Amino acid sequence: MARKDRPETSLLPVEQAQELALQGVRRPPAVKTPLSDAIGLVLSDDVVSDRDMPPFDRAAVDGYAVVASDLQSAVESAPVLLSVVEEVQAGVVPTKAVATGHTSKVMTGAPTPAGADAMVMVERTRSKHGSVVEFTTPVTVGQNIRPQGEDARKGDRVLGAGQVVGPPEAGILTSVGVIDPVVYPRPTLAVLSTGDEVVDPSQQPKPGQIRDSNGPLLTAQARRAGVEVTQLGIASDTFESLSRLIEQGLKSDVLVIAGGVSMGDHDIVEDVLLEFGFEMSFDRVNMKPGKPTVFGRCGDTYVFGLPGNPVSGLVAFGLFVRPLLRKVMGHHEPLPPMWPAVIDVDLRSSDPRRTYQPVSSSWKDGIWHATPVDHHSSGDLRSIALADSLLVIPENSGGVEKGSHLDLVRLTDL
């Protein structure tokens, strides 16, 4: 049965479409990657420490290393006087031990001298004269000292497989000597816009034409997902134009085509893909917006055909393309998280499909509260810019009443 002749009941549930898109996804071999290029990528293996951290008993303040029992009686009116035997800068190993009645001046990060069991902040001391220092408050054993191995011992796991390399992880990796972490590589993705009516954003549209918003929008989503993106430009609604640019796009790991997948006479993207051996997994999903979403494979390339209306494309990308990219990149949880939310107004829905309603949300009383923004159609990108989330209205709901609990997905997760 031709696509246009199939009944609405043949629409695929969203969860089933996501499962089809994710099943059989091949994860490329992990590779050693310079740390500067690994930010945002996923570790393939555990990382263990090559030394204790910190590697020595370390001064946590600028001050004086002391024997704590020397200062038990120290008060403002009767200070304890200790003689300074050495000054220890960060990066320098102490040469003298601290015995009772003595102290060493030690900078933050430097090793604490043998014999000392506490540090006193310099602000809580007074220089008496020469190499003598006054102490006016007692200290406890271990005060202001970070003991060797407090954070990790040699051989301890400091990062786990599946963790994303971000700023803290970069610091941990370098602290244990890993400058080329083993991570899953970024997939490559090509974006192709289609339509005789679509022109480059730099052009002044003629009557009946529109500027291409899908290309920049989908490229931005892909870059936010952490992949390498190529914009192929705009294909006209002809076999020749589509074939030429689709052939280029199939050199990438993932090809995303915007437009040309609906029911119009000139929507021929699927026909062109079939010429390249396209194996389709699904081409209609029970959702609004985004019903005519197409997914399949051409050889080793994953191919998505997204609706031409930009809001539809944005939603479909977030629900299907981004999860596939995340799985390829090694993320353990590829799907966007759903959050419980309370709807703050009555909301009517006459559509039998699952609906993703743009909303503005706020966190109150331990749950998200959602209020719909003014939204006209799946071509209304401005409403998405005013929203921060999408409220998930179930199939055949007929609408929801104020105070109802529904799922919510944050736009930053799409």
Steps between C-alpha positions, in 0.01 A plus 500: 500500500635840406584734781227750414238222503583356842251574784585717798490188719826391337686783676787365708502582875785733601665245730495233231652740247775589748569132559528436127737795458726378780503126441807371325689828534869436448741671734836570330822385670626734768819690422765694688415867455686815611326638804423830328299308238337261748282753682138385475596146400442180699770293669508139381695364800550565868784737590715415803735720693872451444583645843345599830301823485622715657838327465623633837363661815417842356458840663147628442582859603784750503633487854711308747549129551494417870476223758140542616579420865730805514200732463257343751536794739523777238268798567505867402628611840766228521618408150732209428828592332660262248823531304490476119745242365420514128279650229344254255364621166255298287694256286787477751565205732562594867854432621441535873259328737284701740572414863315623806567869561561561128306574183549527122338759277320308225311622191170355375556180302847431638581176685471526877829433682562182695404534867225759437142386546304824441510826307415844640379767257741793480210737580481345849865562587719798581867545422678582824853572388757333283400136451252481784123481444212548749203260501186609684255212434526121540467258205395139461705220350456493121359853479562664160694199370378289207637151571669293232246292305198686641340528153625173349761232545724371223297253294164644606242563227464877464273503191268232365430373151204691361583830667504809280823699493415846631706761688525304831582179314769680300662609826484148644645344185800730495556456873551125443711552187238416235542756223357283220187336646338207318157619386238421240551728198254763383275375220468708187161638400384668181198733483307546175213745456255445215230686314458712187367779722803503732787744443826566680460732803733751336254553213198725478204264446284555194121467519416145609847432641628464858845509654647172619461473877520121519865476402629737771254364758592133452869585474480679834326199659763265362787716622342522843492118496877507446534369145685621192253663261503573127230715341432376148288797399156489338372244251217580262209256468655311210657156477822646363552759771398272785709210371814709467483641853374182665796315349730751671310463827532122500874542555417604859402272787157665522302688235213728603270623223252778575185505289374293209368214717134591534202431268547760227547416135856635513597322824735252331780461756403141579489412130851638450631320808369170363732548202789485750376177659313665788371249757214672683419429865207742531353801321209621714485554876196559720605848613425867447704669373722264303268231363676448161838411656699245300786281619707225341846415369690529177795266540691619807324837520204569725248716314226718647239682296345773713190711428563835334322706766780612733327424833422151372863454402625627835278262696572200277875566516488511880294183535670283236821643350663621820440171687660307213800735503534462876492121476765503227713722726476259793246673726327255734173697498441615141134605530406844633384490863133553575403703806170496689319832469176667604301687236391841632208556260230299327628375167282365219624261231293368211785303340514122556880504475742554785557875509813687602377840621749788542488627859678727740591316820598591853610292799267530799426273795728226374350464150496677164199722426418551133314782328444486121648778288316655206557244224343514155635210297795270433651781295499742794860497623450822696280316749780249559737786575252616766470149649751297698325162495247281323201360686411146391123468452398132467328355196121539480494705821253762381696745713608527863365691797689750713695317770549183293838326512673439165850435369720788396818501291744791521598660169865492609473119492385503136 
